[in-house]
Amino acid sequence: MSLSHAAAAHTYCAAITAHEGAGRWKDALRLLAAMQKRDLAIDEHCLNAALAVCAAAGEADVATRLLRRCPSLGVRATAHHYSSVLACCGRVGQWRRALALLDEMQQFGVAKDQARHAVPCPHLVHRAATLSLPAPPWHRP
């Protein structure tokens, strides 16, 4: 990647991050699309910034879809990416999705110790217990 491409990608990433406070997730996704159109590399930091914007807006569905697009964007999903989506799921009460994402993390090889740090939603454990669901793997003693 040339220096001008790297600088442009960095600028886009900063612009995506700037949308987090206002929760302007559509604008963040437009910037990601513009990066792709200009053949700029989307790295894990840019993707995490876009996920954080979606999470700040409470858009768990959008964040989940973006997370699932990682392979097509050329990015390997990390615990940080999952953490953004898990936090959003916790805030909007989508505990079933959060539990499925935790299983997915293990399926795709995200380290178990990272998975424990990626769960800022302790009330998910309580909700699962009230429905007689088995405790998720990150909560087992």
Disulfide bonds with the S-S distance in Angstrom:
none
